Amino acid sequence: MDIAKLARDRLGLEQLRPGQEEAVKSVTTGRDTLAVMPTGSGKSAIYQLAALVLDGPTIVVSPLLALQRDQVEAIGDDAAALNSQLSETRREEVLERLYDDELEFVLLAPEQLADEATVERLAAAKPSLFVVDEAHCVSEWGHDFRPDYLRLGAVREALGSRDTVPQAPPLLALTATASPPIRTEIVDRLRMRDPELIVRGFDRPNIHLAVETFFDEKPKDDALAEHVAAARKPGIVYTATRARAEELAERLGGRAYHAGLRKSERDEVQEAFMDDELDVIVATIAFGMGVDKPNVRFVFHAEISDSVDSYYQEIGRAGRDGGPARSILFYRPEDVGLRRFFAGSGRLVEEQVEAVAEVLAEAERPVPVEEVREETGLTDSKVLSALTRLEDAGAVEVTADGEVAATYDVPLEEAVDEAVEAQDRHREFDRSRVEMMRAYAETDACRRGFVLNYFGEAFDAPCGNCDVCDAGVEPEPAAEQPFPLDARVTHDEWGPGTVVRYEDRRIVVLFDDAGYKTLGIDLVLERGLLDPA
C-alpha cells in the first residue's frame, strides 16, 4: 500500500508529515493507535487516508461544533456532522445516509453517544474505524477534561456487540499534547487494546522560548506591557484567573476572554481575534481548543501554567504559519504557590465517596450521573472524581449510554478506601507537575531540550532559539546516567517509575503514583535509592 501516493492522488498532499504514514498503516492493519502530534501537523489526514483504505464508514468524535464544522467543510460531501443543532428530520437523514453507505464520515460530539438508539444506528452501519479527536479530553490531568469522553471506550465496544458487526472497529486516538502519564490515561480510559504509540513533531523550532524572572508583581506587569507594546501582532496573553484577565486586558488595550463571560461575549471576542480585528487577547485556559489561527506572533504568560503540558499546548498556538514567533513566561516564584494551591484543592473525603457508592448500590440498576449528583448533593466535580476513582477500584462501571452502575466485584468499604487513597495520589501528582513547570522556569539549560525531553523526545542542545542558548550558556557535560532514559525503576517509598530526564547531577523520575521527583545522582548511587524494575 503506497500511502504517500494515495495522499497525493486523493488529498492533494505533496508530502506526508512525520508520523502520518506510520499511523495510517497501523490503523489499517486493525490495530488501535494513539497518535500524539502537534496541532497543524495533519492529524485529520490520518483518518481520512485510513478511510480510503478501509471498507466501511468512519465515526469521528470531536468535542466542539466548530471543529466538526471545519472538518466537514474540509472533507466535502462524504462527511456530515451529527449534533444538537440538527433538526430531527436532518438528524434522521444523516443516519439514513450513513446506513445506506452514502457517507464515509460522521462527526459528532461525545454527548451524542449517550443515546443508546444512536449507538445502535451507528453500529448497524458497520463502521470500520472509530476516531477520538482531542483524546486528551479523557484525561483528568488536563484542563480540557470532558466527562462525556469517559464513556467512549464502552461505546467503541458497543459498536462491535451487535449481530451485524462481529467485532469492534479499531480505535484511533488523536491529540496534540500528551506527556507519558496522559498517554497512559488515554489508553486506559478509552480501553485501547495493545495500541501502537506514535509520538512525532513536538519541536516547534520557529518559536523562541524565554523566561523573565521577577520578585514583585508591578515590575513584572510593567515588563509584560512593554513586551506586548513592542511585539509583532496579533498575540495572546495567558493569565491564571478571570480577574487578572480583565485587569490586564484593560492595561494592554486588548479584550478579555474567560469562562465568566456570556457565551455571546466570548464568541464576539474570539471572532474579532480570528478575523484580525483584535490585536491582543488576554485569556484564561478557557481560550484555546479549536482555535487554529496561523499568524499568531506571540504567546506570553503572565503567570506559570499548571503543567508543562498546558504551557506547551498554549505556546503552540503561535507561529502555526511557520513564521517566527515568541513565547515569554513572566515568572515570579511566588506565583508557584497559587498553582500548588489549585493543584491541592478539592480533596475528596471518604464520606463523599461512600455517599456516591451507596447511591449506586441501592439503585441496583445503571443510573445517570445527574441522579447521583441529586441524591448526594455533591458538586459535579466531586461526583465525577468519586466515580472515576471507584471505577479505577473496580467498583463502578460506565455504560455506553453514559450511565453508571455498581459492579459488586469488590466490597464497598474496600473500594471506598482505595478510591480516597487514589484521589490523594492524584493530588500529589498534580503538585509534582507544578514543580516541573517551576523547574522549566528556573532551569539554566536549553529550554527546548527541557520541554522535548519532558514529552519523551530526544534532543541535543543547544537549540539556538531560546534565551538560555542566546546567552551562550554552554550545555553541561553529560552527567553520569546510572539508568538509561525510559528505564523502569523502583523506589522504596514511591514505588515504580520511569526515568524521564537527566539535568546536571540530577535524575528526574516519573513515578506511577507519586508523580515527578528529582533526585541527586550522587545520593541515588550512595544510598541505592533506585533499583531496576
Buried (B, 14 or more C-beta within 10 A) or exposed (E): EEBBEBBBEEBEBEEBBEBBBBBBBBBBEEBBBBBBBBBBBBBBBBBBBBBBBBEBBBBBBBBBBBBBBBBBEEBEEBBBBBBEEBEEEEBEEBBEBBBEEEBBBBBBBBBBBBEBEBBBBBBBBBBBBBBBBBBBBBBBBBBBBBBBBBBBBBBBBBBBBBEEBEEBBBBBBBBBBBBBBBBBBBBEBBBBEEBBBBBBBBBBEBBBBBBBEBEEBEEBBEBBBEBBEEBBBBBBBBBBBBEBBBBBBEEBEBBBBBEBBEEEBBEBBBEBBBEEEBBBBBBBBBBBBBBBBEBBBBBBBBBBBBBBBBBBBBBBBBBBBEEBBBBBBBBBEEBBEBBBEBBEEBEBEEEBBBBBBBBBEEBEEBBEBEBBBEBBEBEEEBBBBBBBBBBBBBBBBBBBBBBBBBBEEBEBEEBBBBBBBBBBBBBBBBBBBBBBBBBBBEBEBBBBBBBBBBBBBEBEBBBEBBBBBBEEBEEBEEEEEBBEBEBEBBBEEBBBBBBBBBBEEBBBBBBBBBBBBBBBBEEBEEEEBBEEE
